[in-house]
Amino acid sequence: MLHVVLFQPEIAPNTGNVGRMCALTRSRLHLIHPLGFVIDDRNLRRAGMDYWKSLDVHEHADWAAFRASALAPRRLWLFTTKTKRSFWDVRYANGDGLVFGNEGSGAPTWLHEEIGEGQRVTIPHANPALRSLNLSTAAGVATYEALRQVGMPSG
């Protein structure tokens, strides 16, 4: 199983889209508080989240609570624009966690330092004048590349 970790996400539809993708791929979703929204039917409906009940989702009060959780992944990969290493150059393993910062400011400096340079990756893009992909798009691209390597869980 892969783990998708959203650090303090701010936009409900992005989180809903990531949740839907996690339900479809049988990936575990970790939400690190505080969130920029309330998880309720109204906020999730726009993302088609009738899938939410099928989702393996875990909320954590903060990063420390996530790291202390028995359900947390063993190895983490931080997806960021602040590195040169491509996510294509990584050998993912079953049980890995794919970490994404929030939509407004990404991951804080202390999180970059904790995870370490060796575990930071970026999704390349052809237009250097543009900053990055949308959070839910990036999570989808990253999850499917990791699943391509480790295999899609069977039904």
N, C-alpha and C positions, 0 to 999 in steps of 0.2 A: 504494500500500500504506500502511496505517496501522501505527503502532508503538504497542504497549501496554507501558508501562514500570512495573514493580513495584519500588519502592525498599524493599529489605530486608523482603520479606514474611515473615510469621511462621507462617502456618497453611497446611499442605500442601493440604487440600481447597479452600481459596479459590484457591490458585495453580493447582491442577488444573482447577477450573472456568473460570478465566480462560484457561488453556491450551486447553481444549476450545473455548471461544468463539473464540479466535484461530485455531485450526486451521480451524474452520468458516467464518470470515470472511476467511481468508488474510491475517490481520494478523500482523506479526512481534512476538513476545514477547521483552522484555528483562528479565532478572532481575538485580537489583543486589545483590550479596553485602554482608554476610553474610545468609544465609537462616536462618530459625528452624527448619529441618527439612532432612533429606537427601532429595534427589530420587532416589527409587527406586520400584519397582513397588508395593510395599506402601503407601507414602504416597499414591501417585497413583491407585491402583485405586478407592478410594472415590469419586473424582470421575469415574469412567468414562473414565479416561484411556488407553484403548486408542488414543485419538486422538494421544497424545504423539509417536508416530513420524511423524505427518503434520504436526507442528508446526514452524514456523520459529522456533526458540527460541535465544537467545544469552544466556549468563551472563557477567557482568562482575564482576571482583574488587571493584570499588568504583565510586563515582560518577565519579571522574576517568578510570578505564579506560573506562567507558561513553561519556563525552563525547569521548574520544580515538578511539573506534572508528569505522572507516570505515562501519560498518553502522548507526550511530546516526542518528536522525531529524534533519532540519534545524531544525524549529521544535518547541518544547515547550509543552504546556499542562498546568499543575499543577492537579489536582482537589483541592480543599481546602474545609474549612468556614470558613476564615479569609479570606473575601472575600465581597463582595456581588454580583459579576458572575456572572450565570447562564451556564451552559454553552450555553444556547439562543441567547445573544446573540453567538456566535462564528461566524466563517466559517472552517470547517476546510478544509484543503487536503490533497491527496494527499501522503504523506510525513510528515505531522505525527505527533508523539509525544504520547500521552496518559499523563501521569505520575501515579502513585498512591502515597501514603505507605503505611506498614505499618499493620496492624490495631490495634496497641497505642498508637502515638503519632503516627501520620500522618507528615508530612514535617517534618524539622527546620527550624528558623528559617533556618539558612544556605542551605538549598535554596530556601526561599521567596524569600530575598533574591537568590540567583543567577538564578532564573527570572524574577523581577520581577513587580510588581503587574499589569502589563498582560497577563501570560500566565497569571494565576491565575483559575480559574473554580470555581463551585460547582454542585452539583445541588440545585435547590430542593426543599423538602419542606413539607408543610402543617402539621406539628406542631413548633413551635419548641422544645418541651420535650425533644425527642429529638435526639440529636447528628448521626447520619449513617446512610447505608445501609451494608450489609455490603460489603466490598471487592469481591468478585466481582460482586455486583449492580451496584455503581457502575461498575465497568469495563465491564460489559455495556451498561448504559444509555448511557454515554458513547461507546462504540465504535459502537453502532448509530445514534446521532445523527450522529456524524461520517460514517459510511458512507451515511446518508440524504442527506447533502450532497454527498459526493464520488463516490458510487456504489460498489456492491458489486463487487469484482474478479470477472471472469468466469473460468469453469472452464478 
